Amino acid sequence: MGRRGPAPLPTRVKLLHGETRRSRLNLREPLPATDVPVMPSDLLEAAKPIWERVLAAQAPGVILAAHAEVFRIYCESAARYAEASNLLARSGLLLRDGHHGGAPVKNPLCQIVRDNADQVRVLARELGLTPSSLSGVHAAPAPQDSAMLALLTPRGRTG
């Protein structure tokens, strides 16, 4: 059984929120490299403009090289969503069933559109791409430069 409750916030986010209690901060939390992810060569063609657009629009350090696989799935799901949505708009919500005398049936593209929309929504939240996922974070200096972190870090140790 997995963890219950909301996912714990990273220490950097807690500091940005103004957390000052040392017991609630993980000063030994591993920090991923701040490199920007490199576009995979086998990324879907339709996903490449999404990759470039989202990375260009993000503040530095939001999507990191460590998030490349999740970001790839996000971009490809967004591309599949757009393609399926366009096909659905052209073909309509209902199709004629060839097996039951032409009765109207739900277009299977409806499920593909819904599945990809759900995937994009979930991954956008994970990657911090939705307004609600960033609502509590305010622009502040990086934690390494923070006077608050200097006060909270035990002497002889680096963040």
KAPETA-V69881 format. One line per field, one symbol per residue. ss: DSSP state (@ for helix, = for strand, . for the rest). Layout:
BEGIN
ss=???
END
This chain:
BEGIN
ss=..........@@@@@@@....@@@....................@@@@@@@@@@@@@.......@@@@@@@@@@@@@@@@@@@@@@@@@@@..===.......===..@@@@@@@@@@@@@@@@@@.....@@@........@@@.@@@@@@.......
END
